Amino acid sequence: MTSLTFEEVRACLKQRFPLIMVDRVLEVELGKRIKAVKNVTGNEIQFLGHFPDRAVMPGTLIIEAIGQAASILFSLTTPAALDEREFLVLAAVHEMRFLAPVFPGQTMILETSIVKMMPEMALVEGTVTVDDTVVTKGKLSFARKTI
């Protein structure tokens, strides 16, 4: 599988409006990595308060975008391993660095790789670029939860 449309992305995620942070997937290497896109637009709800005079993409939502890319990779890699009430939730943020701000009108390229995958947890490494400049990088841990 090399790419996913927005509808296919939405089918992989539990999140819904206004928290879907992945617009499409460009590349997937099952069990290893994913490359996805988040188009940042000025009409997104977070920009009402972050910040009204100079909109900047919140770091927490950049982390969420990395996490959602990882979630899509997990759902494509291990669909039989999780029942419909189980999913991997964000458990910890490690060594996350914000190197440049992201503004409306820019496109974030999310590259997420699995560092370690075990039955009850996963560790991923994510890098976000805008126009070939690294804006954010770090690691996220996920744990299996039942809803």
Secondary structure, DSSP 8 states (H G I E B T S, - for coil): ---B-HHHHHHH-S--TT-----EEEEEETTTEEEEEEE--TTSGGGGTS-SSS----HHHHHHHHHHHHHHHHHHH-TTTS-TTEEEEEEEEEEEEE-S---TT-EEEEEEEEEEEETTEEEEEEEEEETTEEEEEEEEEEEEEE-
